């Protein structure tokens, strides 16, 4: 694939374009609706499809029709820039509520509306993070706008206090959800040329987006794949030791997730978030109660301090959450719960077992994953 410098968004760096695996096309390359023989081009067909949907459906009814919205987003993502301007103008002229109009403007990929949406998300949070279809189809220039907007606001966004309003998604979690789509780890890691021979290099290509582009000041994400794998190895060593006392530990999996595994942590202060399976779902393990969360926390904290490279000046905390690992299948899939955080907001995880460690990615593009099966899973070799 050839990568061409974009005049549409000068802010999309060559590094980010390559890591995202996208070709950034010059606007001048796609301004004609007909090819040299006068035959209507594919982009013109997509434009006519999108325009017809806008012309034949009242605004409020269109917003309620998920199937039609998906069709509109799919067509709008393929049109050229001049055609998109026409779609945006048509959407702006439609009669209806401001909220509905904003939704349609995001579906037809209006840059101004996407900047506004990210700004609201960063400042106040949202009742829900929606628009998964649009986020999965972001054209390259709009993707750059979204990522730049997140970059400008992420450091100051609040994690929020949900004690007063549990239906809200906190600002930082909103931004995390958007990043899970705009910076797609499944695409970056899964399509990396060395994914089968050097998983650390493939994983580094994902972490580098945050380290070199989103947090270039080193405030967050200032670490690499080897460092993450080293911490996972500490967890594995703990399981190996427990296995000598209780062989059933071989059936146990600890999932490292959250901001640390997804390249957004502050090494000096961030938790290493852990999710363990609810023992009630496995009667054999429940009967033996492998080990207490407190024992795991204290042991791993001690090992991190002892084993982690001193040059990193890091004292990683360990947060333990014992709950059923349901991914996004819970009743509040877009809410602030931990189940949603580890799938919608933070799709990359490290699955640690006594026998092996795997890098796993859960698809952020599924609204309701039917199971906790990872979309990507590769064993980490040591």
N, C-alpha and C positions, 0 to 999 in steps of 0.2 A: 504494500500500500504506500502511495506517495503522499507525503504531508506537505501542504502548501500553506504559506503564511497567509493569515486572514486579515483583510482590511475591515471585516465586519467587527471583530473584537481584537484589538491589538493586545488586550490584557491576557489572552490565552497564550501562555508561554509554550514554546516548542516542546519542553519537557512534559508539560501537562497534556498537550495534544497527543504525544507519542504514548504516554502512559495510559491515556484513556482509550487508545486504539482507534481514534477517530480521524478521519481526513477532514481538515478544515478547508473548505472550498472558497475560493475567491468569488464574491458576489457577481462579478462580471462574467463568470463562467456559466451562469444559469439564469440569464435575464430574458431569454427568448422562449416563447411558448411553442414555437414551431421549429423543427430542425431545418437543415439546409434544403430538404426536398419539399418543404411545405407541409409535411405530415405533423399532426399534433403530437407533441411530446408527452411523455408520461407525467411530467410535472403539471402540465396543463390539465390533464385528466384528473389528477388529485385536487387541483385548484377548483375545477368545476364541481367535483364531488363535495368539497368542503363548503363552497359557496351555496350550492343547492340546499345543503342541510341548514345553513343559516337563514336562507330565504324562505324556506317552507315550514319552519318550526318556530312557534312563539317562544320567546326567551325562557319563560318560567317552565314551560313544558319540556323544553330541550334540556334544561339543567337537571330535571328529574329522570331523564332517560339515559341510564348508564351505557347502554349498548350504542345508542346514537352518539353519545359523547365520545366514546372510544373510537368510533368510526371517524368522527370529526377530527379528533386528535391525530389519528394515524394519517389521514390525508393532509392535514395542516403541517405535519412534521416533514413532509416530502416536497412542499412547494418551494419556489425560489423566493428571494427577499421581496421583490416587487409584488408578487402575488400575495405574500403574507401581509403586506401593508394593506392591500385591498380587503383581505379577510378581517383584519383588525378594524378597519374603518367601518365595515359592515356590522361587526359585533358592537362597536361603539354607538351605532345608530339604532340598535334594537331597543324596543320599549320594554321596561321591566325594572325590577329592583336593582339597586347598585350592587348588592352582593351577588346576584345572579349574573350581572354583566361582568363583574370581575372574574367570576368563574369561567365564563366563556372566553374572556380575553386570555386567560392562562391556557385554555385548551387550544387556542389558535396561536399561542406562543408570542404574545406581545411582551417585549422586553421591559417596558415601563411598568406593566402590571406585575411581572415576576419580581422586579426589584422592590416594588411596594409590598408584595406578599412576604418576601424574605424579611423585610424591615419590620413588618408587623409581628411576624413570627419571632424575631430576635428581641423585640421590645416587650411584648405582652403575652406571648404564647398563643396557642389556639385551642379551641374546644376539641378539635381533631385535626390530624395531619392527613389531608386527602390529596387527590390528584395523582394517584400512583401511576395511572396510565400516561398522563402527560409527562410526569417526571421520568418515566422509562423511555420516552420518545424525544427528549429534549434535543432540538437541533444544536449543532456545535456552538453557534454564536450565542444562543440563549443559555446553553450550559455554562459558557464562560461568564455571562452576566450573573447567573445564579451563584457560581462558585466564588466570584469576586465579591458578591454581596454578603455571602456567608463569611468569607475571609475578613471583611471589614467589621463584622459584628460579633463573631464567635467569642472573642476574648472577654467581652463585657456582658454577654448574655447570661441570664440567671438560670440556675437549676430549679429555682422556684420552691415554694412551700405549698404543698397540695392539701394541707390540713383544712383549709377554708373552702376549697373548691376542687374536689377530686376529679371533676370532668375536664379540667384543663391540662393540656400538655405544656410543660414548662418551656420557656424560650430555648434553652440550650438543647433540650431533647427534640424540639422542632427542627432546629438546625442540624442535629445529628441525623434525623430521619431524611432530611433533604440531601445531606451529604451521602447517605447510603445509596441514593439513586444517581446523583450527579457525579460522584466518584465511585463507580461500580466495581467493587472488589472481585465479583464473580467474573467480570470481563477482563479486568486488568491481570489478575493472577492466573485465571484459567486459560487465557490465551497467550501467556508469556512463553517465549521460545524455549526457556529452560525449565518449564514447570515440571517436567518428568525427570530431569537430571540434576537440577539444583533448585529445590523448592525455596530455599532461603533467598535466592536471587529473585524468584518470582514474587515472593512475599515482600521483599524489599521494594519492588517496583510500586507496590501499593502504599507502603509506609512512606516512601519518598515523596509522594504527592503532598502529604501533610507536612513532612519535615522541610521540604525545599520550596513548596509553593504556598500552602495555606498558613504555615507557621515559620516563615523564614527567619524570624528573630530568635528562634530557639526556645520560645516560651513554652511550647508544647511539642510533642512528637520528636524530640531530639534523641532518637535511639533507632536501632536497626533490628533486623530479623533475628540475628544471632543472640542479641540481648534478650529478646522475648523468649526464644527457644531455651536459653539458659535458665530463665525463671521457671518455665514449664518443666525442665529437667529436675528442678528442686522439688516440685510437686510429685513428679514420678518417683524420685528417690524416697520420698515419704511413703508413697504407696508400696514400694518394694519392701521397705522396712516393716510396714504393717502386715504385708503378706506373709512374712516369716512367722508372725504370731497367729494370723488368721488367714488361711488360704483363700477364703471366699472374697478377700479383697481383690482378687484377680478379676472379679465381675464388676468392680466399681469403676466409675468414670467421674473425673472432676473436669468441669468445663471452665476454662479461663476465658473471660470475655470482657466486654465493656471498653472503655476508652483506651486502656493500655494496649490491648491486642489490636485495636483499630487505629492506632497511630495518633491519638489525640490527648494523651496523658501528659501531666507534668511529673517528671521522674521524682522530684523532691517531695511531692505531696499526694500523688494519686493513689487510689486503691488499686489492688489487683482484684477485680471482681470475680467471684467464684459462684457457679451454679452447680448444685448437686441434685440428683434425682430424689424425688420424694420416696422415702423408704416404703411407704404404704403400697407403692406400685410394684414392689418386689418383695413378697413375703419372706423369701429366704434371707435377703439382706436385712430386712426389718427385724427379723428374729435375732440376728447377731449384732445389730447396731454397730457397724464397723468401727466407728470412732466418733467422738464428739466434735462438733464444730469448734469448740474452744481449743481442744487438743490440736486439731489441724491448724487453726489460726496461729497459735503460739509456736508450734513447731516450725511452720513455714516462715513466719516472721524471723525467727532465729536463724534459719538456714539462709534466707535472703541476705541478712546482714553479714553472715559469715562468708558466703560463697559468691555474692555478686561482686563484679570487679570494682575494687576500691576507687579506681580512677573515675567511675561514673558518679561518685558522691551521691548515692541514692539509698534511701531507706524506705523501700516500698511497703506500704501497709497492705493488709490482706482483709478483704471484706467477704464474709461467708453468708450466703443466702440459701437456706434449706427450703426449697419449694419445688413443686412439680414443674418440670421444664416443658412448658406447653408451647413455646414460641408464640406465634400470633393468634393461636386458636382460642384464647381466653375471651371472656365477654367484653373486655375493654381493650381490644387489640390496638387501638390508636391512643390509649390512655397512658398514664404515667407509671403503670405497673412494671415490675422487673421483667415479667414474661415478655412484654412488648419491647422493652429496652434491648434485650439480647437477640431480637430477630429483626424488628423493624429499624431500630436505631443503630445497632451495632452488629452487623451480620457476620463478622469474622470471629471465629472462636478457635481455641486450642483444646482438643479433647485429650485428656491425659489419663492413661491407664498404666498399670504396673508393667505391662508388656510392651506398650507402644505409645507414641504420641502422634496425633494427627492434626493437621491444619484443616479446618472445616469452614465452609462458607454457606450460609443460609440465604436463599434468594429473597432479597428485599422487595422483589416485584410481585410476590404472591400475597394477596390480601389475607388469605387464610390458609397457610400451609397445612395440608392434611395430616402431617405427622412431623416428627422432629428429625426426619431424614435430611441430611445435608445435601445441597445441590452440588457441592464440591468437597471431596475428602481425599487427602493425600498424606501418606505416612512421612513423618519427619525422621530422617536418618541422622545418626550421630557418629 
